[in-house]
Amino acid sequence: MAPVAYGPTSGSQAFDIGISIPAGVPRPGARQPGAAAARRYLFCTTAVHRVQASTDAENAAERAAPVRAGFTEEGLLRGAQWRAGGFRDLVGYARLRTGA
């Protein structure tokens, strides 16, 4: 989790959450409650209004995780990530304290 500033005041701060699993690490079939748990934790322990996340645009399974956690897809972040020798697109998601 990392804070992101969208303006000069603390009310303009969001948190960006993410998970990174290194190549070669086994990925068990069980779903983890990571995004939903992080969202609940941040809304319970901070005054933040927005929690956001991004996923690789080409990974359908990874893209479904934030939606299951109650996040809304907001759009494509073109060429935002350098990976495997090239720039990759990400899809941005967010959840607001108001539930939107």
N, CA, C and O atoms as CSV, one atom per row, in Angstrom:
chain,resi,resn,atom,element,x,y,z
A,1,MET,N,N,0.853,-1.170,0.000
A,1,MET,CA,C,0.000,0.000,0.000
A,1,MET,C,C,0.894,1.226,0.000
A,1,MET,O,O,1.853,1.321,0.766
A,2,ALA,N,N,0.559,2.156,-0.872
A,2,ALA,CA,C,1.328,3.389,-0.945
A,2,ALA,C,C,0.386,4.565,-1.136
A,2,ALA,O,O,-0.563,4.487,-1.916
A,3,PRO,N,N,0.648,5.657,-0.423
A,3,PRO,CA,C,-0.190,6.836,-0.616
A,3,PRO,C,C,0.082,7.485,-1.968
A,3,PRO,O,O,1.209,7.459,-2.464
A,4,VAL,N,N,-0.954,8.063,-2.557
A,4,VAL,CA,C,-0.868,8.770,-3.830
A,4,VAL,C,C,-1.548,10.118,-3.633
A,4,VAL,O,O,-2.671,10.174,-3.132
A,5,ALA,N,N,-0.877,11.217,-4.022
A,5,ALA,CA,C,-1.447,12.552,-3.846
A,5,ALA,C,C,-2.073,13.022,-5.160
A,5,ALA,O,O,-1.416,13.013,-6.202
A,6,TYR,N,N,-3.334,13.430,-5.109
A,6,TYR,CA,C,-4.021,13.989,-6.266
A,6,TYR,C,C,-4.261,15.487,-6.092
A,6,TYR,O,O,-4.951,16.106,-6.902
A,7,GLY,N,N,-3.701,16.057,-5.056
A,7,GLY,CA,C,-3.847,17.476,-4.793
A,7,GLY,C,C,-3.038,17.864,-3.576
A,7,GLY,O,O,-2.384,17.014,-2.972
A,8,PRO,N,N,-3.071,19.142,-3.202
A,8,PRO,CA,C,-2.202,19.627,-2.136
A,8,PRO,C,C,-2.677,19.331,-0.711
A,8,PRO,O,O,-1.910,19.512,0.235
A,9,THR,N,N,-3.908,18.885,-0.538
A,9,THR,CA,C,-4.420,18.654,0.812
A,9,THR,C,C,-4.493,17.166,1.130
A,9,THR,O,O,-4.483,16.326,0.231
A,10,SER,N,N,-4.567,16.854,2.414
A,10,SER,CA,C,-4.669,15.448,2.816
A,10,SER,C,C,-5.964,14.821,2.315
A,10,SER,O,O,-6.029,13.602,2.152
A,11,GLY,N,N,-6.991,15.619,2.067
A,11,GLY,CA,C,-8.239,15.101,1.527
A,11,GLY,C,C,-8.114,14.616,0.098
A,11,GLY,O,O,-8.999,13.924,-0.405
A,12,SER,N,N,-7.022,14.974,-0.560
A,12,SER,CA,C,-6.783,14.549,-1.944
A,12,SER,C,C,-5.877,13.333,-2.024
A,12,SER,O,O,-5.394,12.993,-3.105
A,13,GLN,N,N,-5.640,12.676,-0.903
A,13,GLN,CA,C,-4.772,11.504,-0.870
A,13,GLN,C,C,-5.579,10.229,-1.052
A,13,GLN,O,O,-6.663,10.080,-0.488
A,14,ALA,N,N,-5.041,9.316,-1.844
A,14,ALA,CA,C,-5.624,7.989,-2.036
A,14,ALA,C,C,-4.564,6.970,-1.632
A,14,ALA,O,O,-3.410,7.329,-1.395
A,15,PHE,N,N,-4.953,5.709,-1.555
A,15,PHE,CA,C,-3.990,4.639,-1.344
A,15,PHE,C,C,-4.034,3.706,-2.538
A,15,PHE,O,O,-5.107,3.339,-3.018
A,16,ASP,N,N,-2.866,3.331,-3.009
A,16,ASP,CA,C,-2.731,2.375,-4.101
A,16,ASP,C,C,-2.307,1.047,-3.490
A,16,ASP,O,O,-1.282,0.964,-2.813
A,17,ILE,N,N,-3.100,0.014,-3.731
A,17,ILE,CA,C,-2.774,-1.301,-3.179
A,17,ILE,C,C,-2.328,-2.217,-4.304
A,17,ILE,O,O,-2.707,-2.020,-5.458
A,18,GLY,N,N,-1.537,-3.201,-3.978
A,18,GLY,CA,C,-1.091,-4.136,-4.995
A,18,GLY,C,C,-0.407,-5.332,-4.391
A,18,GLY,O,O,0.020,-5.328,-3.236
A,19,ILE,N,N,-0.317,-6.355,-5.212
A,19,ILE,CA,C,0.362,-7.591,-4.822
A,19,ILE,C,C,1.309,-7.938,-5.953
A,19,ILE,O,O,0.960,-7.802,-7.125
A,20,SER,N,N,2.476,-8.374,-5.615
A,20,SER,CA,C,3.452,-8.785,-6.612
A,20,SER,C,C,3.926,-10.184,-6.238
A,20,SER,O,O,4.436,-10.406,-5.140
A,21,ILE,N,N,3.751,-11.117,-7.158
A,21,ILE,CA,C,4.185,-12.499,-6.927
A,21,ILE,C,C,5.341,-12.774,-7.880
A,21,ILE,O,O,5.148,-12.765,-9.096
A,22,PRO,N,N,6.541,-13.018,-7.351
A,22,PRO,CA,C,7.700,-13.252,-8.204
A,22,PRO,C,C,7.520,-14.485,-9.089
A,22,PRO,O,O,6.832,-15.436,-8.719
A,23,ALA,N,N,8.150,-14.450,-10.258
A,23,ALA,CA,C,8.101,-15.589,-11.178
A,23,ALA,C,C,8.643,-16.829,-10.490
A,23,ALA,O,O,9.606,-16.751,-9.727
A,24,GLY,N,N,8.031,-17.962,-10.757
A,24,GLY,CA,C,8.481,-19.221,-10.199
A,24,GLY,C,C,7.877,-19.576,-8.856
A,24,GLY,O,O,8.070,-20.691,-8.372
A,25,VAL,N,N,7.154,-18.661,-8.245
A,25,VAL,CA,C,6.516,-18.938,-6.954
A,25,VAL,C,C,5.197,-19.648,-7.221
A,25,VAL,O,O,4.396,-19.155,-8.015
A,26,PRO,N,N,4.940,-20.798,-6.582
A,26,PRO,CA,C,3.667,-21.495,-6.802
A,26,PRO,C,C,2.482,-20.617,-6.426
A,26,PRO,O,O,2.530,-19.875,-5.444
A,27,ARG,N,N,1.430,-20.709,-7.210
A,27,ARG,CA,C,0.219,-19.928,-6.962
A,27,ARG,C,C,-0.908,-20.884,-6.600
A,27,ARG,O,O,-1.502,-21.505,-7.481
A,28,PRO,N,N,-1.206,-21.006,-5.319
A,28,PRO,CA,C,-2.255,-21.939,-4.920
A,28,PRO,C,C,-3.608,-21.526,-5.496
A,28,PRO,O,O,-3.851,-20.348,-5.760
A,29,GLY,N,N,-4.481,-22.510,-5.684
A,29,GLY,CA,C,-5.794,-22.245,-6.266
A,29,GLY,C,C,-6.726,-21.456,-5.367
A,29,GLY,O,O,-7.679,-20.846,-5.851
A,30,ALA,N,N,-6.471,-21.456,-4.078
A,30,ALA,CA,C,-7.360,-20.742,-3.150
A,30,ALA,C,C,-7.261,-19.243,-3.354
A,30,ALA,O,O,-6.168,-18.701,-3.517
A,31,ARG,N,N,-8.394,-18.581,-3.346
A,31,ARG,CA,C,-8.425,-17.130,-3.490
A,31,ARG,C,C,-8.043,-16.471,-2.178
A,31,ARG,O,O,-8.413,-16.938,-1.100
A,32,GLN,N,N,-7.310,-15.401,-2.281
A,32,GLN,CA,C,-6.893,-14.645,-1.105
A,32,GLN,C,C,-7.772,-13.403,-0.984
A,32,GLN,O,O,-8.141,-12.818,-2.002
A,33,PRO,N,N,-8.113,-12.990,0.224
A,33,PRO,CA,C,-8.973,-11.824,0.415
A,33,PRO,C,C,-8.200,-10.510,0.428
A,33,PRO,O,O,-8.633,-9.553,1.070
A,34,GLY,N,N,-7.067,-10.442,-0.265
A,34,GLY,CA,C,-6.162,-9.313,-0.174
A,34,GLY,C,C,-6.759,-7.952,-0.471
A,34,GLY,O,O,-6.710,-7.072,0.389
A,35,ALA,N,N,-7.324,-7.742,-1.656
A,35,ALA,CA,C,-7.816,-6.414,-2.038
A,35,ALA,C,C,-8.974,-5.976,-1.153
A,35,ALA,O,O,-9.016,-4.829,-0.708
A,36,ALA,N,N,-9.899,-6.866,-0.900
A,36,ALA,CA,C,-11.054,-6.515,-0.062
A,36,ALA,C,C,-10.611,-6.238,1.373
A,36,ALA,O,O,-11.096,-5.296,2.001
A,37,ALA,N,N,-9.700,-7.046,1.891
A,37,ALA,CA,C,-9.214,-6.841,3.261
A,37,ALA,C,C,-8.441,-5.531,3.366
A,37,ALA,O,O,-8.602,-4.793,4.338
A,38,ALA,N,N,-7.608,-5.237,2.379
A,38,ALA,CA,C,-6.846,-3.982,2.395
A,38,ALA,C,C,-7.786,-2.783,2.324
A,38,ALA,O,O,-7.593,-1.798,3.036
A,39,ARG,N,N,-8.791,-2.862,1.477
A,39,ARG,CA,C,-9.775,-1.777,1.350
A,39,ARG,C,C,-10.485,-1.547,2.674
A,39,ARG,O,O,-10.581,-0.408,3.131
A,40,ARG,N,N,-10.985,-2.611,3.299
A,40,ARG,CA,C,-11.677,-2.477,4.590
A,40,ARG,C,C,-10.752,-1.888,5.651
A,40,ARG,O,O,-11.148,-0.999,6.404
A,41,TYR,N,N,-9.530,-2.383,5.703
A,41,TYR,CA,C,-8.556,-1.891,6.681
A,41,TYR,C,C,-8.320,-0.389,6.505
A,41,TYR,O,O,-8.352,0.362,7.479
A,42,LEU,N,N,-8.086,0.048,5.271
A,42,LEU,CA,C,-7.810,1.471,5.028
A,42,LEU,C,C,-9.010,2.345,5.349
A,42,LEU,O,O,-8.847,3.426,5.915
A,43,PHE,N,N,-10.207,1.904,5.003
A,43,PHE,CA,C,-11.390,2.705,5.300
A,43,PHE,C,C,-11.688,2.738,6.810
A,43,PHE,O,O,-12.279,3.701,7.299
A,44,CYS,N,N,-11.288,1.709,7.538
A,44,CYS,CA,C,-11.518,1.671,8.991
A,44,CYS,C,C,-10.449,2.425,9.776
A,44,CYS,O,O,-10.726,2.911,10.872
A,45,THR,N,N,-9.249,2.530,9.246
A,45,THR,CA,C,-8.142,3.081,10.025
A,45,THR,C,C,-7.623,4.430,9.530
A,45,THR,O,O,-6.775,5.037,10.183
A,46,THR,N,N,-8.117,4.907,8.391
A,46,THR,CA,C,-7.680,6.208,7.863
A,46,THR,C,C,-8.905,6.994,7.409
A,46,THR,O,O,-10.019,6.471,7.387
A,47,ALA,N,N,-8.688,8.238,7.053
A,47,ALA,CA,C,-9.764,9.083,6.528
A,47,ALA,C,C,-9.783,9.084,5.006
A,47,ALA,O,O,-10.515,9.864,4.397
A,48,VAL,N,N,-8.998,8.231,4.394
A,48,VAL,CA,C,-8.890,8.204,2.930
A,48,VAL,C,C,-10.258,7.947,2.286
A,48,VAL,O,O,-11.055,7.159,2.794
A,49,HIS,N,N,-10.514,8.617,1.171
A,49,HIS,CA,C,-11.780,8.482,0.457
A,49,HIS,C,C,-11.678,7.507,-0.716
A,49,HIS,O,O,-12.692,6.977,-1.172
A,50,ARG,N,N,-10.448,7.267,-1.209
A,50,ARG,CA,C,-10.251,6.468,-2.418
A,50,ARG,C,C,-9.145,5.435,-2.198
A,50,ARG,O,O,-8.071,5.757,-1.690
A,51,VAL,N,N,-9.425,4.191,-2.589
A,51,VAL,CA,C,-8.430,3.122,-2.626
A,51,VAL,C,C,-8.393,2.644,-4.068
A,51,VAL,O,O,-9.437,2.397,-4.673
A,52,GLN,N,N,-7.197,2.514,-4.616
A,52,GLN,CA,C,-7.081,2.147,-6.025
A,52,GLN,C,C,-6.101,1.002,-6.223
A,52,GLN,O,O,-5.282,0.702,-5.355
A,53,ALA,N,N,-6.204,0.372,-7.381
A,53,ALA,CA,C,-5.329,-0.739,-7.735
A,53,ALA,C,C,-5.214,-0.781,-9.251
A,53,ALA,O,O,-6.021,-0.178,-9.958
A,54,SER,N,N,-4.214,-1.490,-9.747
A,54,SER,CA,C,-4.094,-1.692,-11.191
A,54,SER,C,C,-3.621,-3.111,-11.452
A,54,SER,O,O,-2.960,-3.725,-10.615
A,55,THR,N,N,-3.968,-3.621,-12.623
A,55,THR,CA,C,-3.574,-4.971,-13.015
A,55,THR,C,C,-3.138,-4.976,-14.468
A,55,THR,O,O,-3.462,-4.058,-15.221
A,56,ASP,N,N,-2.411,-5.999,-14.859
A,56,ASP,CA,C,-1.982,-6.157,-16.246
A,56,ASP,C,C,-3.201,-6.316,-17.145
A,56,ASP,O,O,-4.073,-7.142,-16.873
A,57,ALA,N,N,-3.263,-5.535,-18.205
A,57,ALA,CA,C,-4.425,-5.539,-19.092
A,57,ALA,C,C,-4.628,-6.876,-19.790
A,57,ALA,O,O,-5.750,-7.201,-20.178
A,58,GLU,N,N,-3.568,-7.653,-19.958
A,58,GLU,CA,C,-3.668,-8.923,-20.682
A,58,GLU,C,C,-3.991,-10.114,-19.786
A,58,GLU,O,O,-4.166,-11.223,-20.291
A,59,ASN,N,N,-4.075,-9.919,-18.486
A,59,ASN,CA,C,-4.281,-11.021,-17.549
A,59,ASN,C,C,-5.732,-11.014,-17.047
A,59,ASN,O,O,-6.066,-10.308,-16.096
A,60,ALA,N,N,-6.579,-11.806,-17.695
A,60,ALA,CA,C,-8.017,-11.821,-17.381
A,60,ALA,C,C,-8.287,-12.242,-15.939
A,60,ALA,O,O,-9.141,-11.650,-15.279
A,61,ALA,N,N,-7.583,-13.244,-15.443
A,61,ALA,CA,C,-7.810,-13.710,-14.072
A,61,ALA,C,C,-7.430,-12.623,-13.071
A,61,ALA,O,O,-8.144,-12.397,-12.094
A,62,GLU,N,N,-6.323,-11.961,-13.311
A,62,GLU,CA,C,-5.879,-10.892,-12.420
A,62,GLU,C,C,-6.841,-9.705,-12.474
A,62,GLU,O,O,-7.060,-9.041,-11.460
A,63,ARG,N,N,-7.414,-9.433,-13.639
A,63,ARG,CA,C,-8.361,-8.317,-13.782
A,63,ARG,C,C,-9.665,-8.567,-13.040
A,63,ARG,O,O,-10.343,-7.614,-12.654
A,64,ALA,N,N,-10.026,-9.820,-12.834
A,64,ALA,CA,C,-11.275,-10.144,-12.141
A,64,ALA,C,C,-11.171,-9.909,-10.632
A,64,ALA,O,O,-12.186,-9.666,-9.979
A,65,ALA,N,N,-9.970,-9.976,-10.071
A,65,ALA,CA,C,-9.794,-9.872,-8.623
A,65,ALA,C,C,-10.283,-8.549,-8.040
A,65,ALA,O,O,-11.028,-8.581,-7.061
A,66,PRO,N,N,-9.911,-7.391,-8.582
A,66,PRO,CA,C,-10.411,-6.152,-7.985
A,66,PRO,C,C,-11.927,-5.998,-8.112
A,66,PRO,O,O,-12.569,-5.419,-7.236
A,67,VAL,N,N,-12.489,-6.508,-9.185
A,67,VAL,CA,C,-13.949,-6.437,-9.366
A,67,VAL,C,C,-14.643,-7.264,-8.289
A,67,VAL,O,O,-15.644,-6.831,-7.719
A,68,ARG,N,N,-14.108,-8.460,-8.010
A,68,ARG,CA,C,-14.670,-9.302,-6.937
A,68,ARG,C,C,-14.570,-8.612,-5.586
A,68,ARG,O,O,-15.401,-8.836,-4.706
A,69,ALA,N,N,-13.547,-7.767,-5.422
A,69,ALA,CA,C,-13.339,-7.065,-4.152
A,69,ALA,C,C,-14.141,-5.764,-4.076
A,69,ALA,O,O,-13.994,-5.005,-3.119
A,70,GLY,N,N,-14.980,-5.504,-5.069
A,70,GLY,CA,C,-15.850,-4.332,-5.026
A,70,GLY,C,C,-15.296,-3.085,-5.685
A,70,GLY,O,O,-15.859,-2.002,-5.527
A,71,PHE,N,N,-14.203,-3.215,-6.420
A,71,PHE,CA,C,-13.621,-2.076,-7.117
A,71,PHE,C,C,-14.308,-1.884,-8.476
A,71,PHE,O,O,-14.844,-2.834,-9.046
A,72,THR,N,N,-14.287,-0.660,-8.981
A,72,THR,CA,C,-14.853,-0.323,-10.281
A,72,THR,C,C,-13.722,-0.094,-11.278
A,72,THR,O,O,-12.765,0.618,-10.975
A,73,GLU,N,N,-13.825,-0.692,-12.463
A,73,GLU,CA,C,-12.830,-0.455,-13.505
A,73,GLU,C,C,-12.957,0.978,-13.993
A,73,GLU,O,O,-14.050,1.430,-14.332
A,74,GLU,N,N,-11.833,1.694,-14.029
A,74,GLU,CA,C,-11.856,3.098,-14.425
A,74,GLU,C,C,-11.221,3.373,-15.780
A,74,GLU,O,O,-11.566,4.363,-16.425
A,75,GLY,N,N,-10.316,2.538,-16.220
A,75,GLY,CA,C,-9.743,2.785,-17.540
A,75,GLY,C,C,-8.373,2.180,-17.736
A,75,GLY,O,O,-7.796,1.566,-16.838
A,76,LEU,N,N,-7.868,2.377,-18.955
A,76,LEU,CA,C,-6.590,1.825,-19.382
A,76,LEU,C,C,-5.463,2.814,-19.115
A,76,LEU,O,O,-5.575,3.998,-19.433
A,77,LEU,N,N,-4.385,2.323,-18.532
A,77,LEU,CA,C,-3.177,3.111,-18.303
A,77,LEU,C,C,-2.150,2.637,-19.335
A,77,LEU,O,O,-1.418,1.676,-19.096
A,78,ARG,N,N,-2.106,3.309,-20.468
A,78,ARG,CA,C,-1.292,2.846,-21.586
A,78,ARG,C,C,0.204,2.918,-21.282
A,78,ARG,O,O,0.705,3.945,-20.824
A,79,GLY,N,N,0.912,1.812,-21.543
A,79,GLY,CA,C,2.357,1.754,-21.384
A,79,GLY,C,C,2.858,2.106,-19.998
A,79,GLY,O,O,3.943,2.672,-19.866
A,80,ALA,N,N,2.102,1.790,-18.969
A,80,ALA,CA,C,2.436,2.219,-17.611
A,80,ALA,C,C,3.464,1.331,-16.914
A,80,ALA,O,O,4.071,1.755,-15.930
A,81,GLN,N,N,3.672,0.116,-17.401
A,81,GLN,CA,C,4.549,-0.818,-16.694
A,81,GLN,C,C,5.600,-1.376,-17.649
A,81,GLN,O,O,5.270,-1.800,-18.757
A,82,TRP,N,N,6.858,-1.378,-17.227
A,82,TRP,CA,C,7.942,-2.013,-17.987
A,82,TRP,C,C,8.111,-3.413,-17.440
A,82,TRP,O,O,8.439,-3.590,-16.267
A,83,ARG,N,N,7.888,-4.415,-18.289
A,83,ARG,CA,C,8.009,-5.807,-17.863
A,83,ARG,C,C,8.324,-6.669,-19.070
A,83,ARG,O,O,7.793,-6.445,-20.157
A,84,ALA,N,N,9.190,-7.655,-18.878
A,84,ALA,CA,C,9.533,-8.629,-19.926
A,84,ALA,C,C,10.011,-7.943,-21.198
A,84,ALA,O,O,9.649,-8.347,-22.302
A,85,GLY,N,N,10.822,-6.909,-21.039
A,85,GLY,CA,C,11.439,-6.262,-22.183
A,85,GLY,C,C,10.585,-5.257,-22.944
A,85,GLY,O,O,10.959,-4.823,-24.034
A,86,GLY,N,N,9.454,-4.889,-22.383
A,86,GLY,CA,C,8.616,-3.914,-23.080
A,86,GLY,C,C,7.625,-3.250,-22.152
A,86,GLY,O,O,7.406,-3.691,-21.024
A,87,PHE,N,N,7.030,-2.180,-22.650
A,87,PHE,CA,C,6.008,-1.482,-21.873
A,87,PHE,C,C,4.680,-2.207,-22.008
A,87,PHE,O,O,4.302,-2.635,-23.099
A,88,ARG,N,N,3.977,-2.341,-20.894
A,88,ARG,CA,C,2.689,-3.041,-20.843
A,88,ARG,C,C,1.607,-2.095,-20.370
A,88,ARG,O,O,1.856,-1.172,-19.594
A,89,ASP,N,N,0.400,-2.341,-20.852
A,89,ASP,CA,C,-0.763,-1.579,-20.402
A,89,ASP,C,C,-1.282,-2.152,-19.092
A,89,ASP,O,O,-1.210,-3.359,-18.860
A,90,LEU,N,N,-1.801,-1.285,-18.243
A,90,LEU,CA,C,-2.460,-1.685,-17.015
A,90,LEU,C,C,-3.907,-1.202,-17.061
A,90,LEU,O,O,-4.237,-0.268,-17.793
A,91,VAL,N,N,-4.756,-1.840,-16.281
A,91,VAL,CA,C,-6.135,-1.381,-16.114
A,91,VAL,C,C,-6.260,-0.869,-14.691
A,91,VAL,O,O,-5.866,-1.544,-13.739
A,92,GLY,N,N,-6.819,0.345,-14.552
A,92,GLY,CA,C,-6.978,0.962,-13.241
A,92,GLY,C,C,-8.353,0.706,-12.653
A,92,GLY,O,O,-9.355,0.705,-13.367
A,93,TYR,N,N,-8.392,0.490,-11.342
A,93,TYR,CA,C,-9.628,0.225,-10.596
A,93,TYR,C,C,-9.627,1.093,-9.345
A,93,TYR,O,O,-8.561,1.462,-8.853
A,94,ALA,N,N,-10.793,1.421,-8.830
A,94,ALA,CA,C,-10.878,2.164,-7.571
A,94,ALA,C,C,-12.150,1.825,-6.829
A,94,ALA,O,O,-13.133,1.366,-7.410
A,95,ARG,N,N,-12.105,2.061,-5.542
A,95,ARG,CA,C,-13.284,1.950,-4.676
A,95,ARG,C,C,-13.295,3.192,-3.798
A,95,ARG,O,O,-12.282,3.533,-3.187
A,96,LEU,N,N,-14.424,3.861,-3.733
A,96,LEU,CA,C,-14.570,5.056,-2.912
A,96,LEU,C,C,-15.208,4.698,-1.582
A,96,LEU,O,O,-15.936,3.711,-1.476
A,97,ARG,N,N,-14.934,5.498,-0.583
A,97,ARG,CA,C,-15.504,5.271,0.742
A,97,ARG,C,C,-17.017,5.221,0.675
A,97,ARG,O,O,-17.648,4.503,1.451
A,98,THR,N,N,-17.611,5.976,-0.245
A,98,THR,CA,C,-19.066,6.012,-0.383
A,98,THR,C,C,-19.634,4.737,-0.995
A,98,THR,O,O,-20.849,4.601,-1.136
A,99,GLY,N,N,-18.748,3.791,-1.364
A,99,GLY,CA,C,-19.193,2.521,-1.917
A,99,GLY,C,C,-19.209,2.491,-3.423
A,99,GLY,O,O,-19.466,1.440,-4.010
A,100,ALA,N,N,-18.947,3.593,-4.061
A,100,ALA,CA,C,-18.952,3.648,-5.533
A,100,ALA,C,C,-17.647,3.146,-6.099
A,100,ALA,O,O,-17.471,3.119,-7.317
